[in-house]
């Protein structure tokens, strides 16, 4: 256990658990508890037998635990427990259904949330990002996020995304769309984009490794997110951006593998 909690997955589990511990009492344990338990249990129930089949031995599904946590923290606390469970199950299944030779293509939680938005008309309030707490919560969120982003070596990706994202919305405000975009700079949208950038965008299996590729991906994700917000206005505009970035990164991985194979 000590060894696990020194890994990036273990550290992220502790950080997300801390955010849940801070946010859950404010939201109401009776509301968030069933969704949290259902999301985590469903994700691990799907992942554990697949890992057993692939690895030849039982392995703790730590990735599924994180996926279930993130799904439950993003969906509205008032969603029925079975909707959270279905979202987590779809998210984990997508890791194995849509992948390249080296890794899954899409961030599982992001894809699962977008799919069930259309299946169940789900709502997302990102309660796990601490939007309903006082200002100190932003400092806690930033401290936790910067720590894990630095640990997984994704700071260029993080900075490129946040810089481009806020620059584009600032330009939109000065261009005459101030009333529409002002919500981006206030809770809960501010908390949502920070949580997204720290804990979803920087997912190691679906994000670039090299710094130059990270910066390109961060700009791309920001462009798509802002475009979806402005032109379509759906609640999952941030998730749409990261899915576009995932496609770009998967294509880049495949392209590099083909170049190496020719050499």
KEDRENDREN-771338 format. One record per residue (C-alpha): residue in three letters; x, y negated, z negated. Coordinates in steps of 0.2 Angstrom, whole numbers, padded with zeros to 4 digits, always signed. Each point is the difference from the previous one (the first is absolute). Example, Ala and Ser with C-alpha at 12.3 -4.5 7.8 and 13.67 -1.06 7.14 Angstrom:
# residues 2
ALA+0062+0022-0039SER+0006-0017+0003
This chain:
# residues 263
UNK+0000+0000+0000UNK+0014-0012-0004UNK+0008+0003+0017UNK-0017-0003+0009UNK-0002-0016-0009UNK+0017-0006+0006UNK-0005+0002+0019UNK-0010-0013+0010UNK-0016+0010-0001UNK+0002+0002-0019UNK+0003-0018-0002UNK-0014-0005+0011UNK-0012+0012-0010UNK+0005-0009-0016UNK-0002-0017+0007UNK-0017+0004+0007UNK-0005+0008-0016UNK+0005-0016-0009UNK-0011-0011+0012UNK-0015+0012-0003UNK+0003-0001-0019UNK-0001-0019+0001UNK-0014-0001+0012UNK-0012+0014-0005UNK-0005-0007-0017UNK-0005-0017+0008UNK-0010+0010+0014UNK-0008+0012-0012UNK+0006+0018-0003UNK-0017+0006+0004UNK+0001-0007+0017UNK+0018+0004+0005UNK+0002+0016-0009UNK-0010+0012+0011UNK+0007-0007+0016UNK+0018+0001-0006UNK-0002+0018-0006UNK-0009+0005+0016UNK+0012-0008+0012UNK+0015+0007-0008UNK-0007+0017-0002UNK-0007+0001+0018UNK+0017-0006+0007UNK+0010+0013-0010UNK-0012+0014+0003UNK+0002-0002+0019UNK+0019-0003-0001UNK+0005+0014-0012UNK-0005+0015+0011UNK+0007-0008+0016UNK+0017-0003-0009UNK-0001+0018-0006UNK-0002+0007+0017UNK+0013-0011+0008UNK+0014+0001-0014UNK-0004+0018-0005UNK-0001-0004-0018UNK-0011-0011-0011UNK+0005-0018-0001UNK-0007-0015-0010UNK-0010-0011+0013UNK+0008-0016-0006UNK-0004-0009+0017UNK-0018+0005-0001UNK-0001-0007-0018UNK+0006-0017+0006UNK-0012+0001+0015UNK-0015+0003-0012UNK+0006-0013-0011UNK+0001-0013+0013UNK-0017+0004+0008UNK-0009-0001-0016UNK+0009-0017-0005UNK-0006-0007+0017UNK-0018+0006+0002UNK-0013-0009-0010UNK-0002+0007-0018UNK-0018+0002+0004UNK+0002+0012+0014UNK-0007+0018-0004UNK+0014+0012-0006UNK-0003+0011+0015UNK+0004-0014+0012UNK+0016-0003-0008UNK+0004+0019+0000UNK-0005+0001+0019UNK+0011-0015+0004UNK+0015+0008-0010UNK-0002+0017+0009UNK-0001-0008+0017UNK+0015-0010-0004UNK+0011+0015-0005UNK-0006+0010+0014UNK+0005-0013+0013UNK+0018+0002-0006UNK+0000+0017+0008UNK-0012-0003+0014UNK+0009-0015+0008UNK+0018+0001-0001UNK+0016+0000+0010UNK+0014+0013-0001UNK+0008-0009-0015UNK-0014-0008-0010UNK-0019-0005-0001UNK-0005-0014+0012UNK-0012-0010-0011UNK+0000-0006-0018UNK-0012+0013-0007UNK-0009-0012-0012UNK-0002-0013+0013UNK-0007+0012+0013UNK-0012+0008-0012UNK-0007-0017-0005UNK-0003-0005+0018UNK-0008+0016+0005UNK-0012+0001-0015UNK-0005-0019+0002UNK-0009+0006+0016UNK-0006+0017-0008UNK-0007-0007-0016UNK+0000-0019+0003UNK+0012-0001-0015UNK+0004-0016-0009UNK+0018-0005-0006UNK+0003-0012-0014UNK+0018+0005-0004UNK-0003+0000-0019UNK+0017+0009-0002UNK+0008-0016+0006UNK-0005-0009-0016UNK-0011-0014+0008UNK-0012-0002-0014UNK+0014-0003-0013UNK+0008-0017-0005UNK+0015-0007+0009UNK+0013+0011-0010UNK-0007+0015+0010UNK+0008-0008+0016UNK+0017+0000-0008UNK-0002+0018-0006UNK-0005+0005+0018UNK+0015-0009+0008UNK+0012+0007-0013UNK-0006+0018+0003UNK+0000-0002+0019UNK+0017-0009+0002UNK+0007+0014-0010UNK-0006+0014+0010UNK+0003-0008+0017UNK+0018-0003-0005UNK+0001+0018-0006UNK-0006+0007+0017UNK+0011-0013+0009UNK-0015-0008+0009UNK+0003-0019-0005UNK+0003-0005+0019UNK-0017+0008+0004UNK-0009-0008-0015UNK+0007-0018+0003UNK-0003+0000+0019UNK-0018+0005-0003UNK-0004-0012-0014UNK+0009-0014+0009UNK-0009+0002+0017UNK-0017+0004-0009UNK+0000-0016-0010UNK+0008-0011+0014UNK-0014+0006+0012UNK-0014-0004-0012UNK+0008-0017-0005UNK+0000-0004+0019UNK-0018+0005+0002UNK-0005-0011-0015UNK+0009-0015+0008UNK-0008+0004+0017UNK-0017-0003-0007UNK-0005+0017-0008UNK+0003-0005-0018UNK-0017+0005-0007UNK+0001+0017+0008UNK+0018+0004-0006UNK+0001-0008-0017UNK-0006+0016-0008UNK+0017+0009+0006UNK+0009-0011-0012UNK-0011+0004-0015UNK-0005+0015-0010UNK-0005+0013+0004UNK+0007-0001+0018UNK+0017-0006-0007UNK+0002+0015-0012UNK-0006+0011+0014UNK+0014-0005+0012UNK+0013+0001-0013UNK-0005+0018-0005UNK-0001+0004+0018UNK+0017-0006+0004UNK+0009+0008-0015UNK-0008+0017-0001UNK-0008+0004+0017UNK+0011-0009+0013UNK+0016+0006-0008UNK-0005+0019+0001UNK+0017+0008+0004UNK-0007+0014+0012UNK-0010-0012+0011UNK+0011-0015+0000UNK+0017-0004+0008UNK+0017+0003-0008UNK+0011-0012+0010UNK-0001-0018-0005UNK-0003-0007+0017UNK-0014+0012+0003UNK-0007-0004-0017UNK-0001-0019+0005UNK-0008+0004+0017UNK-0013+0011-0009UNK-0004-0013-0013UNK-0003-0013+0013UNK-0011+0012+0010UNK-0010+0005-0015UNK-0003-0018-0005UNK-0005-0005+0018UNK-0013+0015+0001UNK-0007-0004-0017UNK-0003-0018+0003UNK-0007+0004+0018UNK-0012+0012-0007UNK-0005-0012-0014UNK-0003-0014+0012UNK-0008+0009+0014UNK-0009+0015-0008UNK-0002-0005-0018UNK+0000+0018-0007UNK+0004+0003-0018UNK+0014+0012+0005UNK+0010-0013+0010UNK+0016+0003-0010UNK-0002+0019+0002UNK-0002-0002+0019UNK+0016-0010+0000UNK+0010+0014-0009UNK-0007+0013+0011UNK+0006-0009+0016UNK+0017-0001-0009UNK-0001+0018-0003UNK-0003+0004+0019UNK+0015-0011+0005UNK+0011+0008-0013UNK-0005+0018+0006UNK+0003-0005+0018UNK+0017-0007-0004UNK+0004+0016-0009UNK-0005+0011+0014UNK+0009-0011+0012UNK+0017+0001-0010UNK-0002+0019-0001UNK-0002+0002+0018UNK+0016-0011+0003UNK+0010+0011-0012UNK-0006+0016+0008UNK+0006-0007+0017UNK+0017-0004-0007
